[in-house]
Amino acid sequence: MRVHYVLVLASLLSFGSQALVISNFGSSSAPLQKSDSNALRQIQMGHNYAQGLGVEIDYVKAANWYQLAADQNHADGQYHMGVMYANGRGVAQDMDLAMQYYQRAAAQQHPSAMNDLGWIFQNGVNGESNQTKAAELYLKSALAGDATAQNNLGSLYADGLGVEQNFEQAAYWYGKAVVQGHADAQNNLGSLYADGLGVDADYHRSASLFRDAAQQGHVIAQQNLGWSYEHGKGVPQDLKLAFNWYQSAAEQGDVMAQIDLGYMYENGLGCTQDQAKADYWYAVSGQQGNAEKVYYAGLMR
């Protein structure tokens, strides 16, 4: 069983070499207050230009509107300016300024800002990795109900980063995020159920969670669901469905799914045997530049 615990940002579109898209501009877990009506309008205008709501997308104008709200010390405006600076959208990319805006918003207990700050400390994007600080920020955000932070905190517990490894706690926090329909958490909790880590092993539950995430377009969950159908784990064995889910994930660039798809073609499982297509998918998996990853993925067959 493939285990993959995903750490994600609340709304960064890209981050250095990362590409972790969870929510778009305009999404945050901090409610706007009616008393901040002027800032609320400014933030909404920023959302309109960032997302193309009734206007053409214009990140410069979006940043200008968010800046007006941030200048009023509005946490949501500060948070979105952090997003803009982190991504270089409408402003020159500047991680120092992004950190400043995130920190200002986090000081006001903005859940998404605390999560994104945690991710920055977790990955050392600001030049210094601090797992303990990341865990503290994720916890604050998770307790405020932020599903992304709940998933991330679960991943720290699963990996023993910044906290003592504890699969029960991992399952607890993944479960909190699953209730909110968080696809990464669905996949991650499914992995725990498949392997019996922190919970009783339950392939029916794991397959159900993989399906929920896969139907949201989660690539790793699609591969895991294919594995479930190939081996009849928690679902009736169905090689055609396994093939379909592997194909979906493989076409989106998942190395493990590409190897799986090659194996299915090579052996005529759920499809017509086709060695040329098998060779093609094996080659594609090897062209992604991580020979060690491809090697170990192959061993997992």
C-alpha angles and dihedrals in degrees: 000000000000114000118198120167108197124212112199143183123235098236114340110133093204136351122194106298091347125096105188111157114182106144134003133240109294094040121112137135095236115098118225114241120233089223088065092062096146093048089044091057091047092051091048089052088051090052091049093055095039093051102029095245104170091333137062114274109267115168093187091059090043091054091048092055094045089049091056090055093044090053087060088058091250109160095216092052090049091049094052092047086055088054092049094050093044091053099034091236113156090344135055110276108261120166093189091058091042089055091049093053093044090050092050091051093043090052085063090051095253102172098210092046091052090050094049091047088051090053091050092052091043093055099034092236090150089055099267127073114215112175094179092054090047091054092050092052094045090051093052091049093043092052088053088058101257106156095202092053090047089055092046093049089050089054092052090053091047092052098034093238116154089346135054110276108263121164092189090060090044090055091046094055094040087053091054090054093043090060086061092051096252107170097206091051091049090055093043095048089046089057091053092051091048091053099034094239113156090344136055110276108262119168092184090059093043093051091048091052093046089052093051091052095040091055088056089057097260103161099203091047089052089056091046091049089050088053090051092053094043093054099031093241109162092340134059109276108263116169093186092057090044089053092048094052093045090050092051092051094041092054088054091056104263108155097205091049091049090055090045091050091049089051091050091051092045092054100032093242112162089345143050110287109258119169093186091058090044090054090047094056093043088053093047091053090051093049093065090086102243107103094171092053092049091048094053092042088056091050089055089065 
